[in-house]
Amino acid sequence: MLGHHRDPPAKLSAMTTLNPQERLDWLRLIRSDHVGPVTFYHMVRHFGSAAAALEALPSLARRGGRPDARICSRAEAERELAEIARAGAALVAWGEPDYPPLLAETEDAPPLLTVLGKSELLQRRAVAVVGARNASAAGMRFAREIAWDLGRHGLLVVSGLARGIDGAAHGGALDSGTAAVVAGGADVVYPEENRELQQEIAEHGVIIAEPRFGTVPQARHFPRRNRLISGLSLGVLVVEAALKSGSLITARLAADQGREVFAVPGFPLDPRHRGTNDLIRNGATLVETIEDVLGVIGETAPRPGLAEDRRRRFAPVSDSPDESEVGAAHTRIVELLGPTAVPLDDLARSAGLPLPLINMVLVELELAGRLERHAGNRVALR
């Protein structure tokens, strides 16, 4: 019952490491159909634990309009944990010591990350270097050199392991430390031409993945991957990018997350530079040398500990709605939503309903596969 809210166990709000049963429950919940990070956190807050959220999931999905929601089975989750262990990787939960601290601050931080390689690198201050796949020779040289310079100044270089600029940036930072955020499973090589580079990063750097082991990247996975690249980093440096490119998506996500955006200027008739020139025109920091980056991020003060973030993310909802309230609000929320994403605050003002009530309706719609969440706390109907 939605109105019978249970307080989270004390160990959740002060969590440092999940116990094996909690880790299994978290994995089952996030791997169940249509459970994204935001809905995961809402459900754990509301029901007090991932185990209780799993019990409630079928009824929530039915009220959202889906009678046959698939829940990840215990056996399926145990198989994934075994595969991760065999590969020498780790499944790191939000709030655990190895979880990247900057990423933990983002609203849709993955509850669980697969980490392969030197997880301690993720505690470093980081800068992302991204750009075109069909990069120029000059662009790749610049990416390699500035990645080397960033590493020389103790910064972790983050990128997406794509061909072109991404691969050059990883290569330049292999000796100092680099993090590859992949769109598929941490064990899946993509693209094939970067097989050797991916193996080197697994040995000398760190590979991070949100999807389960064995996931082959698809187009829809890359924007979600990009939010992790920006979320891990103090800033995102775009070396080359067309006007419509994944690198510009990463830059927009960085701005949404309050990160710095840097861009390398280029010849205006080269389409690979139109995106970076446009970023500079709209306020990105122009970068020609490492000093242009260091002058902005400086000696950024260490972030505060996660204790308060844990309490806030898992704090019980004091005015938790009951089922009758959610049912009454459902029609109004669906009427106000459409295929165009709207900010949650605007939705709340238009509906004239309290945010906890709206959030529970959105949870039901997402579990039914009818809601899509967008960057900047925006939502739309599928």
C-alpha positions as CSV (number, residue, x, y, z in Angstrom):
1,M,0.0,0.0,0.0
2,L,1.4,3.4,-1.0
3,G,0.1,5.1,2.1
4,H,1.8,2.6,4.4
5,H,5.3,4.0,4.1
6,R,8.1,2.4,6.0
7,D,11.2,4.4,7.1
8,P,14.4,3.2,5.4
9,P,16.6,1.1,7.7
10,A,19.2,3.2,9.5
11,K,22.0,1.4,7.7
12,L,20.7,2.6,4.3
13,S,21.1,6.3,5.1
14,A,24.5,5.8,6.7
15,M,25.6,3.2,4.1
16,T,29.2,2.6,3.3
17,T,29.0,-0.9,1.7
18,L,26.0,-3.0,0.7
19,N,25.8,-6.4,2.2
20,P,25.4,-9.3,-0.3
21,Q,21.6,-9.5,0.0
22,E,21.2,-5.8,-0.5
23,R,23.5,-5.8,-3.5
24,L,21.4,-8.6,-5.0
25,D,18.2,-6.7,-4.4
26,W,19.6,-3.5,-5.8
27,L,20.7,-5.4,-8.9
28,R,17.3,-7.1,-9.4
29,L,15.5,-3.8,-9.0
30,I,17.6,-1.8,-11.5
31,R,17.6,-4.7,-14.0
32,S,13.8,-5.0,-13.9
33,D,11.9,-3.6,-16.9
34,H,11.6,0.2,-17.1
35,V,13.3,0.9,-13.8
36,G,15.6,3.8,-14.4
37,P,17.9,5.5,-11.8
38,V,15.4,8.2,-10.8
39,T,12.5,5.7,-10.3
40,F,14.9,3.4,-8.5
41,Y,15.7,6.1,-5.9
42,H,12.0,7.1,-5.6
43,M,11.0,3.5,-4.9
44,V,13.8,2.8,-2.4
45,R,12.9,6.0,-0.6
46,H,9.2,5.3,-0.6
47,F,9.3,1.6,0.4
48,G,12.4,1.7,2.6
49,S,14.5,-0.9,0.7
50,A,15.1,-2.4,-2.7
51,A,13.5,-5.7,-1.5
52,A,10.3,-3.9,-0.5
53,A,10.3,-2.0,-3.8
54,L,10.5,-5.3,-5.7
55,E,7.5,-6.6,-3.9
56,A,5.5,-3.5,-4.8
57,L,6.7,-3.2,-8.4
58,P,4.0,-5.4,-10.1
59,S,1.1,-3.5,-8.6
60,L,2.7,-0.1,-9.4
61,A,3.2,-1.2,-13.0
62,R,-0.4,-2.4,-13.3
63,R,-1.7,0.9,-12.1
64,G,0.5,2.6,-14.7
65,G,-1.1,0.4,-17.4
66,R,1.2,-2.6,-17.7
67,P,-0.2,-5.9,-16.3
68,D,2.9,-8.0,-17.1
69,A,5.9,-6.1,-15.8
70,R,9.1,-8.3,-15.9
71,I,11.1,-8.4,-12.7
72,C,14.7,-9.5,-12.8
73,S,14.9,-12.9,-11.1
74,R,17.2,-13.9,-8.3
75,A,18.9,-16.4,-10.6
76,E,19.4,-13.9,-13.3
77,A,21.0,-11.4,-10.9
78,E,23.2,-14.1,-9.4
79,R,24.5,-15.1,-12.9
80,E,25.4,-11.5,-13.6
81,L,27.3,-11.2,-10.3
82,A,29.1,-14.4,-11.1
83,E,30.1,-13.1,-14.5
84,I,31.4,-9.9,-13.1
85,A,33.5,-11.7,-10.5
86,R,34.9,-14.1,-13.1
87,A,36.1,-11.1,-15.2
88,G,37.8,-9.6,-12.2
89,A,35.4,-6.6,-12.2
90,A,33.3,-5.2,-9.4
91,L,29.7,-4.0,-9.1
92,V,29.9,-0.7,-7.2
93,A,26.8,0.8,-5.6
94,W,25.9,4.5,-5.2
95,G,27.4,5.8,-1.9
96,E,30.1,3.1,-1.6
97,P,33.7,4.2,-1.2
98,D,34.7,3.3,-4.8
99,Y,31.7,5.1,-6.4
100,P,32.9,8.3,-8.3
101,P,32.1,11.2,-6.1
102,L,31.2,13.8,-8.8
103,L,28.9,11.3,-10.5
104,A,27.2,10.5,-7.3
105,E,25.9,14.1,-7.1
106,T,23.9,13.9,-10.4
107,E,20.2,13.3,-10.1
108,D,20.2,10.2,-12.3
109,A,23.5,8.7,-11.1
110,P,23.4,4.9,-11.8
111,P,22.6,3.0,-8.6
112,L,25.1,0.4,-9.7
113,L,28.2,0.6,-12.0
114,T,30.3,-2.2,-13.3
115,V,34.0,-1.2,-12.8
116,L,36.8,-3.1,-14.5
117,G,40.4,-2.1,-13.8
118,K,41.9,0.4,-11.3
119,S,38.8,1.7,-9.4
120,E,40.9,4.0,-7.3
121,L,41.4,6.2,-10.3
122,L,37.8,7.2,-10.0
123,Q,38.5,9.2,-6.9
124,R,40.7,11.6,-8.8
125,R,39.7,15.0,-10.2
126,A,38.7,14.3,-13.8
127,V,38.3,16.1,-17.1
128,A,36.6,14.6,-20.1
129,V,38.0,14.8,-23.6
130,V,35.6,14.0,-26.4
131,G,35.1,14.6,-30.1
132,A,34.5,13.5,-33.6
133,R,34.9,9.8,-34.7
134,N,36.0,10.9,-38.2
135,A,38.6,13.2,-36.6
136,S,41.4,14.9,-38.5
137,A,45.1,14.0,-37.9
138,A,45.6,17.4,-36.2
139,G,42.6,16.9,-34.0
140,M,43.8,13.5,-32.8
141,R,47.3,14.9,-32.1
142,F,45.8,17.7,-30.1
143,A,43.7,15.3,-28.1
144,R,46.6,13.0,-27.3
145,E,48.8,15.9,-26.3
146,I,46.3,17.7,-24.1
147,A,45.3,14.3,-22.5
148,W,49.0,13.7,-21.7
149,D,49.2,17.3,-20.2
150,L,46.1,16.7,-18.1
151,G,47.5,13.5,-16.7
152,R,50.8,15.2,-16.0
153,H,48.8,17.6,-13.7
154,G,47.3,14.7,-11.8
155,L,43.9,14.7,-13.6
156,L,42.1,11.6,-14.7
157,V,41.2,11.7,-18.4
158,V,37.6,10.5,-19.2
159,S,36.3,9.6,-22.6
160,G,33.9,7.2,-24.4
161,L,36.3,4.8,-26.2
162,A,35.0,5.7,-29.6
163,R,37.2,5.9,-32.6
164,G,38.9,9.2,-33.4
165,I,39.2,11.8,-30.7
166,D,38.1,9.5,-27.8
167,G,40.7,6.9,-28.7
168,A,43.5,9.5,-29.1
169,A,42.6,11.0,-25.7
170,H,42.7,7.6,-24.0
171,G,46.0,6.8,-25.7
172,G,47.6,10.1,-24.5
173,A,46.6,9.4,-20.9
174,L,47.3,5.6,-20.6
175,D,50.4,6.1,-18.5
176,S,48.9,8.7,-16.1
177,G,45.4,7.3,-15.8
178,T,42.3,7.2,-18.0
179,A,38.7,6.1,-17.6
180,A,36.7,4.7,-20.5
181,V,32.9,4.9,-20.2
182,V,31.4,2.4,-22.5
183,A,27.8,2.2,-23.9
184,G,27.5,-1.6,-23.6
185,G,28.8,-4.1,-21.1
186,A,32.2,-3.7,-19.6
187,D,33.2,-7.0,-21.2
188,V,32.1,-6.1,-24.8
189,V,34.7,-4.7,-27.2
190,Y,33.3,-1.8,-29.3
191,P,34.4,-0.6,-31.7
192,E,36.4,-3.6,-32.8
193,E,39.3,-1.4,-34.0
194,N,39.8,-0.3,-30.3
195,R,40.2,-3.9,-29.0
196,E,43.8,-3.5,-28.1
197,L,43.2,-0.1,-26.5
198,Q,40.3,-1.4,-24.5
199,Q,42.5,-4.2,-23.1
200,E,45.2,-1.7,-22.2
201,I,42.7,0.5,-20.4
202,A,41.4,-2.5,-18.5
203,E,45.0,-3.3,-17.3
204,H,46.3,0.2,-16.7
205,G,43.2,2.4,-16.4
206,V,39.5,1.8,-15.6
207,I,36.4,0.8,-17.7
208,I,33.0,1.9,-16.4
209,A,29.6,0.5,-17.6
210,E,26.0,1.0,-16.6
211,P,24.5,-1.8,-18.7
212,R,24.8,-5.5,-17.7
213,F,27.7,-7.7,-18.8
214,G,27.3,-8.9,-22.4
215,T,25.2,-5.9,-23.6
216,V,26.0,-5.0,-27.2
217,P,25.9,-1.2,-27.7
218,Q,22.9,0.2,-29.5
219,A,22.1,3.8,-30.6
220,R,19.9,4.5,-27.6
221,H,22.7,3.5,-25.2
222,F,25.1,6.3,-26.2
223,P,23.2,9.4,-24.8
224,R,23.0,7.6,-21.5
225,R,26.7,6.8,-21.7
226,N,27.4,10.5,-22.4
227,R,25.7,11.7,-19.2
228,L,28.2,9.5,-17.3
229,I,31.2,11.0,-19.1
230,S,30.1,14.5,-18.1
231,G,29.0,13.5,-14.7
232,L,32.4,12.0,-13.8
233,S,34.2,15.2,-14.8
234,L,34.8,18.7,-13.6
235,G,34.5,19.8,-17.2
236,V,34.2,18.4,-20.8
237,L,36.6,19.4,-23.5
238,V,35.3,19.0,-27.1
239,V,38.1,18.9,-29.6
240,E,36.2,18.4,-32.9
241,A,32.5,18.0,-33.4
242,A,29.9,18.6,-36.1
243,L,26.8,20.6,-35.4
244,K,24.8,17.5,-34.8
245,S,27.0,15.0,-32.8
246,G,27.2,13.0,-29.7
247,S,30.0,15.2,-28.4
248,L,27.6,18.2,-28.4
249,I,25.1,16.1,-26.5
250,T,27.8,15.4,-23.9
251,A,28.6,19.2,-23.7
252,R,24.9,20.0,-23.2
253,L,24.7,17.4,-20.5
254,A,27.8,18.9,-18.8
255,A,26.1,22.3,-18.8
256,D,22.9,20.8,-17.3
257,Q,25.0,19.1,-14.6
258,G,26.8,22.4,-13.7
259,R,30.1,21.3,-15.2
260,E,32.5,23.4,-17.2
261,V,32.4,23.2,-21.1
262,F,35.6,23.7,-23.1
263,A,36.0,23.7,-26.9
264,V,38.9,23.9,-29.3
265,P,38.4,26.4,-32.1
266,G,38.8,25.4,-35.7
267,F,38.6,26.4,-39.4
268,P,35.0,27.5,-40.1
269,L,34.7,25.6,-43.4
270,D,35.6,22.3,-41.8
271,P,32.3,20.7,-40.6
272,R,34.2,19.0,-37.8
273,H,34.8,22.4,-36.3
274,R,31.4,23.9,-36.6
275,G,30.1,22.3,-33.4
276,T,33.1,23.4,-31.4
277,N,33.0,27.0,-32.8
278,D,29.3,27.1,-32.0
279,L,30.0,26.0,-28.4
280,I,32.5,28.9,-28.0
281,R,30.0,31.3,-29.5
282,N,27.6,30.2,-26.8
283,G,29.9,30.6,-23.9
284,A,32.2,27.6,-23.8
285,T,35.8,28.3,-22.8
286,L,38.1,28.5,-25.8
287,V,41.1,26.1,-25.4
288,E,44.4,26.3,-27.1
289,T,46.7,25.0,-24.3
290,I,46.4,23.1,-21.0
291,E,46.6,26.5,-19.2
292,D,43.2,27.4,-20.6
293,V,41.7,24.3,-18.8
294,L,43.7,24.6,-15.6
295,G,42.8,28.3,-15.4
296,V,39.1,27.5,-15.1
297,I,39.1,24.3,-12.9
298,G,42.1,25.5,-10.9
299,E,42.6,23.6,-7.7
300,T,38.9,22.8,-7.2
301,A,38.2,22.2,-3.6
302,P,37.5,18.6,-2.6
303,R,33.8,17.8,-2.6
304,P,32.2,17.2,0.8
305,G,31.6,13.7,2.0
306,L,28.6,11.7,0.8
307,A,27.0,11.3,4.2
308,E,24.5,14.2,3.7
309,D,23.9,13.1,0.1
310,R,23.0,9.6,1.3
311,R,20.6,11.0,3.9
312,R,18.9,13.2,1.3
313,R,18.7,10.7,-1.5
314,F,17.2,8.0,0.8
315,A,15.3,10.2,3.3
316,P,11.7,8.9,3.8
317,V,9.0,11.0,2.2
318,S,7.1,12.6,5.0
319,D,3.9,13.3,3.1
320,S,3.7,10.0,1.2
321,P,0.5,9.8,-0.9
322,D,-2.0,6.9,-0.6
323,E,-3.4,4.9,-3.4
324,S,-6.6,6.9,-3.8
325,E,-4.6,10.1,-4.1
326,V,-2.4,8.6,-6.8
327,G,-5.3,7.3,-8.7
328,A,-7.1,10.6,-8.7
329,A,-4.0,12.4,-9.9
330,H,-3.2,9.9,-12.6
331,T,-5.6,11.2,-15.2
332,R,-4.6,14.9,-14.6
333,I,-0.9,14.1,-15.0
334,V,-1.4,12.1,-18.2
335,E,-3.5,14.9,-19.7
336,L,-0.7,17.4,-19.1
337,L,2.1,15.2,-20.5
338,G,2.9,14.6,-24.1
339,P,5.8,13.6,-26.4
340,T,7.6,17.0,-25.7
341,A,9.7,16.8,-22.6
342,V,8.6,19.3,-19.8
343,P,10.5,20.2,-16.6
344,L,9.1,18.5,-13.5
345,D,8.6,21.9,-11.8
346,D,6.4,23.1,-14.7
347,L,4.4,20.0,-14.5
348,A,3.8,20.4,-10.8
349,R,2.7,24.1,-11.2
350,S,0.3,23.2,-14.0
351,A,-1.1,20.2,-12.1
352,G,-1.4,22.1,-8.8
353,L,-0.4,18.9,-7.0
354,P,2.3,18.2,-4.4
355,L,5.6,16.8,-5.8
356,P,5.5,13.5,-3.9
357,L,2.2,12.7,-5.5
358,I,3.4,13.6,-9.0
359,N,6.5,11.6,-8.5
360,M,4.6,8.5,-7.6
361,V,2.3,8.8,-10.7
362,L,5.5,9.2,-12.8
363,V,7.0,6.1,-11.2
364,E,3.9,4.1,-12.1
365,L,4.0,5.4,-15.7
366,E,7.7,4.7,-16.1
367,L,7.2,1.1,-14.8
368,A,4.5,0.7,-17.4
369,G,6.9,1.8,-20.1
370,R,4.8,4.9,-20.8
371,L,7.2,7.6,-19.5
372,E,10.6,8.8,-20.7
373,R,12.9,10.8,-18.5
374,H,15.2,13.4,-20.0
375,A,18.2,15.4,-18.8
376,G,17.4,18.4,-16.7
377,N,14.7,16.7,-14.7
378,R,12.3,16.7,-17.7
379,V,9.7,14.1,-18.5
380,A,7.6,13.1,-21.5
381,L,5.2,10.4,-22.6
382,R,6.5,7.7,-24.9
